[in-house]
Amino acid sequence: MGTPGTKATRLRNSSSENVSAENHFESVVEKFALQLNAGVEPEDAYRSLVSIEHRKRHGQFFTPMPIASLMADWILSVQPTNILDPAVGTGVFPRVLLDKRSDAKIVCVDVDGVAVSAARASLNGHSGITVLQQDFLTWPDEQLFDAAIANPPYLRHHDMFYPYDIFSLIGRKNHTSLSRLSNIYVLFILEICRRLRAGGRAAIIVPGEWVNANFGDTLKLWLISRGLLRSLIYFSHASTQFDEALTTASILLLEQPIAGVGRDSIRTVFVHDGGALEAVRDALEGEAQENDPNVVVQLFSPEQLLREKKWNHLLAHGHTKAIPGFVVLSELADTRRGIATGSNSFFHLTPSAVGGLRIRPQNLTRCIGRALDVAGVIFERVDFDRLVASDSRTHLFDMQTEPDESEAEYLKKGVAERLHERFLCAARSSNWYDMEKRKPSAIWAGVFGREGLRFILNSERVANLTTFHCIYPKDESELFAAALTACLNSRLVQGLAQRQHRVYGGGLLKVEPKDLLDVEVPDLRKVGNQTLENLKLLLTKLDTAIRTGAGIAEVQSELDARVQRTAEEAAVGST
Ligand SMILES: C[S@@+](CC[C@H](N)C(=O)[O-])C[C@H]1O[C@@H](n2cnc3c(N)ncnc32)[C@H](O)[C@@H]1O
């Protein structure tokens, strides 16, 4: 087994090259220090002294200060007590970090002795800084960090020289399997994240190719499924921000989730040629608004991003280009499917059946099973009572107690019909007839629709079978639920949802609960109570119009205009 590392490291270990390389190395370090004393920037000094071949061999491209500063701000906001820079080069990051926080404790690593000496010289022996000459990918130290910042080397697999399969080693350590076509920076990203403490942040700049390349698939899935990716900045014309020959660049802003994996949306910032870095900063701080036409800001759910194989077009144009004031529904609500009984005819009963079978009220839950039973967009006590009066299926046989004689009789009938052997009933952990526990939701969403989706304010908080999905607003007030239902029923919101194609599985108007999470709605958290009241009023109007069949188009137009104004108010509210 030879020494792992890049070709250059191994050359220095071989006898004939050794002398000249070391001599050259020492003179470079000396000249470097002289240039620094003369006030030359470390990166300029390094470029003038170290050959392009050496720099290319180690993937040595330097991060411009304004970009390094933006990255530093991301990690410093968690007040890290220790920071890792695993590919320090001449020390751009530690310098910018020390500028912002003079007591920063930073562990710097670089495999190249020339770079390590340059970093040490440029950092001027600062006490908080440790610079190690070490291959980061084989670094045995297992300490965790509060933050990491990196511009990893860019090297293809045929330029990496490890005497063993480094891809499978790093893959195993990070519980994934990596394609050998992965660039070395992918290995760096994984290893950096592995060393991040819960709540820790990393800012990593790498070329942009992974967002479209096949080898990027594993990385995307790995980052997103672990809830690590918070924001992604993509520079389509990196040459405008970087002096050196990068065509595209991307900055990953990562955060190790504290508990479990969140379902947060991911912010993407696509920077066209001419996009200003200031606008990128604004985009990161603000709420998905665009101040610069060359900077496209979007919010995606993890599912949306994972569904798309190549991200380049998506990030630039997006199927869900974030509109100021809109957010994906997942920001405002959770969704679940309705109750699956295993046998609706057995469990979902009419009032007369309930009476005949003598099932006690404590073992019945009020429940809706058919879309047809819900006339408008608000479901109230009178609607439920009407269904009861017409002897519709309105009660779910939902055993909460030990069965009495008549209930036991009915259950026996179920067994005789072999219901207990049916998939859903057999899968239940306790009794085959135990119902799923599902809190009635404030809003129902129709699973199927012809012209659009239908959302119903479930004022009466009646349970529902799978004909509806459940929407649970995070704000539990009735006013918020009513306003959200109004927005969801507007043609404006439904039009946006349709533009996203995938909201509707296979082009059909059938939605899954998780599809609903991608629907964009005005950010109702950012608007005043009066606006919520106005939306509620329009929901009532729409309900009446639908029930009477009169004036639907007029109310829809009024609602669209109101929803638009709501979004505008939300956009202002988020600045
Ligand atoms: C793209 S440069 C970044 C330098 C500096 N951090 C910056 O942003 O300007 C990458 C650095 O990683 C170093 N490097 C290459 N392979 C490495 C490895 N396996 N482990 C640690 N450092 C490595 C190179 O020597 C180079 O200095």
The ligand as an ORCA input file, in Angstrom:
! r2SCAN-3c Opt
* xyz 0 1
  C      -9.935     24.803     -4.220
  S      -8.580     24.948     -3.112
  C      -9.274     25.964     -1.884
  C      -8.331     26.797     -1.127
  C      -8.925     27.782     -0.166
  N      -9.722     27.135      0.850
  C      -9.797     28.778     -0.883
  O     -10.997     28.695     -0.772
  O      -9.263     29.657     -1.551
  C      -8.508     23.325     -2.470
  C      -7.385     22.998     -1.533
  O      -7.528     21.636     -1.121
  C      -6.244     21.033     -1.048
  N      -6.431     19.576     -1.172
  C      -6.444     18.817     -2.290
  N      -6.678     17.532     -1.977
  C      -6.808     17.486     -0.636
  C      -7.049     16.443      0.287
  N      -7.233     15.196     -0.121
  N      -7.124     16.748      1.606
  C      -6.941     18.030      2.033
  N      -6.694     19.045      1.192
  C      -6.631     18.787     -0.118
  C      -5.462     21.672     -2.144
  O      -4.091     21.585     -1.896
  C      -5.998     23.108     -2.137
  O      -5.195     23.918     -1.353
*
